[in-house]
């Protein structure tokens, strides 16, 4: 019987990732600097791996590198001698927006997670207001989602006026972000584990089709 294909996760500062704990082994962490040559890495590892989870900050870069029609991807599956790209974050995004239960939601940041939120918001009749750092002025109210990784400092003038803010990181990074939300006047809603589990279930199904 052939040994199982290796799996792994690609990202920056991923020591906290739970992916190696919940997916079948062998499952490796491949931690690269933000400006690291991730495209060359996935090409070089194609003969040796059946799939990868892709996390910040490489979701957009690898979408472009693999020729995906998606703006951002979080899953690579080896099929027929090449990488096929998918975004299972849509399952996590749906879970988070459903849990927030708001018709209007502001989103802090405009990276890979925001792409997933956009893809499901219309189906849920949710109006997203995506805020880049330069867009943030008055204190924010209502409901929102914090998508910035905890290694990225928030703008100095970011303030909340009682807003409920979903935290989609988990573990120590999620706790640090939650504390920052409280410090700035908001109420954190810890949904990182819910996002992670929803998207990971779909990743597992996709990797079963690796060849």
N, C-alpha and C positions, 0 to 999 in steps of 0.2 A: 504494500500500500504506500502511495506517495505521501511524503510528509505534508502537513498543512502549509499553505502559503503564508508567508510572513505578512503581518499587517503593521501599521504604525500611525503615528500622529506627527504632523509637521506644524511648527509654530514658533513663537518667540515667548520665552518665559513660561514654559508649559509644565513645570515641575508639579503643579497642582492638579493637572488634568486627571480625571477619573477614567478616561478611555482605556488605558492599559489594564485597569482593574475589572472592567465589566465585559470586555470583548475577549474572544478566544485568543489563546497564545499560540505562537510567539507574537507579541505586540510591543513595538519599540517606540520610545520617545526620540524624536529627532528635532532638537532645539537649535534654531538658527537665529542669528542677529536679524534685525528688521530689514537690513539691506543685504542680507545673505543671498547667495545664488540659488534660490529655491528651484528655479526652472531647471538648471543643470543637475541639481540633486535628484529631482523626480525622474529625469531622463536616465540618469546613471543607474538608478535603483529599479527601473522597470523590470529587468530580468529576474529580480530577486524578491519582489513584493507583489502580493495580490491586491493590495489596496491601501489607501491612506485616508485618515481623517485630516482635514485641513482647517487650521484655526488662524486667528489673527496673528500677523497682518497679511497673510498670503492668499486670502480668499479671492480677491480681485485679480491679483497677478496670475494665479494659476487658472482662473477662468479664461483669461486672455491667452495664456500659453497653450492651453489645451484646445483652443478654438471653440469653446463652449458658446452657445447662444445666450447663456445666463450672464448677468453682470457679476455674480459672485458664486463661488462653489465651496462646498465644505467636505466633499467626498470624491475620491478617485478610486476607480475600479479597473483592474487590468482585464481587458477582453481582446482577444485576437491580436496580441502583440502591441497594444497601444492603450493609453489611458482614456477611459470615458469618465466624464465629470458630471456630478449631480449636486444638488443643494437640498439636503434633508433638513436644513435649518427652517424650512417652511413649516415643518411639523411643530418645531419648537415655537416659532413665531405665532402660529395659530393658537397654541396652548396659552401663551402669555397674553395675547389680546383677549381671548375668551375669559381668562381669569380676571383681567382688569375690568372688563365689562363696560367700557366707556365708548361713547359714540365719537368722541374727539380725543386724540392722543398725540402729545408732542413726543418727538424722538430726539435724543441727544446724540449726535454723531451721524455720519453718513457713510458707513463702511459695509462690510458683508452682512452683518446682522440686520442692518436697515434695509438692505435689498430684500431679504426674506420677509421682513415686516410689510414692505410695500406689496409683495406678491400676494399676500393673503388679506390685506386690509379691506380691499374692495368687496371681497366675498363676504366679509363679516360686517359690511356697512359701517366701516370705521374710517373716519377722516384723519389721516396722518399729517402732522405738521413737522417736517424734518428741519431741525435746527443745527446748523453748523456753528462753530465757535463764534464767528463774527456776527451771527444773527441774534445772539443772546443779549437782551437788554433788561427789560422790566422783569420783576419776579414772576416766576412761572406758577400757574395755578392748574387745577384739574388733575388729569392723569397723564403719565408719561413713561417712557422707557429709556433707561441709561444704557447706551451701547458701548461707550468708551471703555477700553481695557483699564484696569486699575493702575497700570504703569504709565498711563497718559494723564497728566494733571488736568483738572477741570479749569475752565476760565475763572479768573479771580472774581469777576463780577456775577457769577452764577448764583442766583438766589431762588428759593421756592417760597410761595405763600400758601403753605398747607397742602401742596401737591402730593398725590400718591405717585411714587416713582418706582417702576418695576426694575429690579436688579437682575440681570440675566447672567451675571457671573455667579460662581458658586465657591464654596470653601472660603479660605482666607481672603482671596481677592474680592469675593462678594461681600464679606463682612466689612472690609475696608471701604468699599463703595457705599454700603449702607450707612456707615458712620459718617461719611462725607455728606450724604444726603440729609441726615439729621442735623448736622452742623450748619447746613445751609437752609434749614427751615422746612424740609420736606419729610414725608413719611415713606420709608422704604418698604417695598413689597418684594419679598425674597422669592423669586421665581426661577432662579438659575438652575436648580435641580430639575424642575419641571420641563424647562426648555431642553436641557441636556438629555433627559431620558426619552423624550418624545422623538428627538432627532436621531438618537443612538439606535433605537429600535429599527428605524428604517435603514440606517447604515448597515446594520448586521444583515438584513435581508439582501441588500445590494452586494455585499462582499461574498455572500454565498454563491453568487453567479460569476465570480472571478475565474479566469482561465489562464 
